[in-house]
Amino acid sequence: MDRPALSLPTLPLLLIALGYPPAQDSLCTADTRDADPSIYCLPLFSTAKAPLASGTAVLQLQGGPFGLAVTRDGRVLSRVVLTLSGLPDPASLGPYASFVAWATTPDLDPVIPLGAVGNGRTVTGPIALERFIIMVSAERSARVRARHGPLILRGSSPSQFMAPHGVTTLPPAGLAEHEHSVSGWTMPPMHPTASRMPFGLERFRPDVTPFLPAHSRGTLPDALPSRTYHLSDGDTITLTAGQVGRTLRGHALVMYAYDGQIPGPRLEIPQGATVTVRFRNLTDLPGSIHWHGIRLANSDDGVPGLTQPAVPPGGEFVYRVHAPDAGLFWYHPHNREDVAQDLGLAGNIMVRAPAERRTSGQADGREAFLMLDDILIGEGGLVPYGREAATHALMGRFGNTLLVNGAERWRFEARPGERVRLHLTNAAGARTFNLSLEGARLRVIAGDAGPFAAPRTVESVVIAPAERYVVEARLTRVGTYALVNRVRGIDRVTGRFIPEVDTLGVLKVSGKPVRAATAERGSTSNPLLALARSVAGRAPDRILELTLRTGTLPFALIQALRLDTAYVHPVEWTSTMPMMDWLSTGREVTWIIRDSLTGAEGMALDWRVPRDKPLVVRLVNDKHVLHPMGHPIHLHGQRFLVLARNGEPNEDLVWKDTVLVPAGGTVDLLVDTSNPGRWMLHCHIAEHLESGMHTVITVE
């Protein structure tokens, strides 16, 4: 395809795009262990008061039950590990008795005391600052709450590399300015508060044909809300994927649905049961159903090209779904997920243990199932997808309309004192949510494939694509509680962190109070902890690198994208440059899973492991790519424990099948290899999967 030439008259922006952040001090490489030093380490530089002093400040992501620990408003929580040397006797500098570390913003407000430090290693924090400075000063006492003494060491956070002096702040662009049709394409609307994209990029378009579902009938049935199919061992059902109508943001849209329902029907299955599902495909695309998280027979896993042929439009396929584990699972397509799943093909599976079936889930409350999603809508309706390959191949397709159970507003009712259990599933193609219930704290009790060994009370729930969490809240006060997603976008031009707050729905508490039942007593035994300790200190059996290779992207787009490399945040919460994200396709972008030992990549990685042999795998997220970002990695047919993040042991153990690997970070997994077959491991950002980020593990 011929591409127009592009000029970028904004010289300061071009200089940033062509530049690279300064190299970090070599000491950082040793101090950050498994995490990338250019994200997580600050070299500390001495002042004239103590010229021989030196050190590093390593940001150690705070532990917790999720892939990332953040505040309720989406700020990353990090401990600060200070390693210092060459500090003199503080008394030699004046009337001082101690050295004290501080964290502060570039405006020096607030100044947060981190405590007394000295030569050697000191762990302080946590802090939740975004652009900040670490300082060490000499003070009269280790207990001072404000800095008065001379500055000895100081260093700037990696986020300070954004927006160096001389950057011109470009005004935000309205929707109409960048949203118009080009050769059948509808350009995505710009972020309402981020800086304008580089001039000229609006002349480009993805190097694929636009695709939207074909619709020839006069009237489509409206999508129905999800129903529950209660199944018993031996039952047979039919799930039909077809077209439905849906109105979102005032636009009449053609979407896909299972049995006409968005989300698809919730399948309630007893633990240990086997049900037969006949899948009928009445969509425009070849398809399949993947039974996400369920450890069933390999032949029923639903992966075209690996476990079955794709089901053509008008075709059928029969699955035998055996459910050995209790928990919250889901089903979705595994062919062009970026299109079919985004258009509505997803549904929950609730596998109930015998004790839970006897009490209908819980004795003194009620439960709700929330499928979280988003969708990208422009001024003319859905922004088209790519026909031959996925668009948004670098970052993933972030929607601008957030949905719960396919609707723009979720509503639920409870009585005072009831225990409300929320079953959360992230069905979005790229978005990680940070959910909170305003005025309430949440108790997280279960993850992807089972209960937590030790439930934890949290302010918010960080849930990456394909993850599931079960949380509880006991609400005693009459009133309305808002379900809110609070995250932080980044304006790459100015270096600003932008708050984004979306109310997804409300939980209304009213009526006669309910007397709370006696709290359940947790088990004192912790088999997951014993299992994790059995491999403590063991070197990984395999190290898999998550990286990127780019092809013939337009030169100007590549230079503009280098704004992303000035600073890399652990996770992308939202898209502040949707135009640049939109232009890259799976034709020019290849996301890679690489064996660090052999160099083999993707499906060429012939990895065979014995059945029932514990397998330790380290995932390393390469930050040094054109668009670094966190990856939610999913393993089919097995389950695993997260042993460590960035070299720090994980104390919140739960069986999982999907894990968020933050940009520049590492995650160590202990895989339960009890289910034989050829199983896919891949990124669950749909556009990354479609752009090559997958491999296969054969359990023999």
KACORPE-V959285 format. One line per field, one symbol per residue. burial: b if it has 24 or more other ideal C-beta (glycine too) atoms within 12 Angstrom, else e. A space follows every 50 residues. Layout:
# KACORPE-V959285
burial=???
This chain:
# KACORPE-V959285
burial=eeeeebebebebbbebbeeebeebbebbeebbbbbbbbbbbbbbbbeebb eebbbbbbbbbbbbbbbbbbbbbbbbbbbbbbbbebbbebeebeebebbb bbbbbeeeeebbbbbbbbeeebebbbbbbbbbbbbbbbbeeeebeebebb bbbbbbbbbbbbbeeebeebebbeeeebbeeeeebbbbbbbbebbbbbbb bbbbbbbbebbbbeeeeeeeeebebbebbebeeeeebbbbbbbbbbebbe eebbbbbbbbbbbbbbbbbbbebbbbbebbbbbbbbbbbbbbbbbbbbeb bbbbebbbebbeeebebebbbbbbbbbbbbbbbbbbbbbbbbbbbbbbbb bbeeebeeeebbebbbbbbbbbbbbbbbbbbbbbbbbebbbbbbbbbbbb bbbbbbbbebebebbbbbbbbbbbbbbbbbbbbbbbbbebebbbbbbbbb bbbbbbebbbbbbbbbbbbbbbbbbeeeeebbbbbbbbbbbbbbbbbbbb bbbbbebebeeeeeeeeeeeeeeeeeebbebbeebeeeebbbbbbbbbbb eebbebbbbbbbbbbbbbbbbbbbbbbbbbbbbbbbbbbbbbbbbbeeee bbbebebebeeeebbbbbbbbbbbbbbbbbbbbbbbbbbbbbbbbbbbbb bbbbbbbbbbbbbbbbbbbbbbbebbbbbbbbbbbbbbbbbbbbbbbbbe
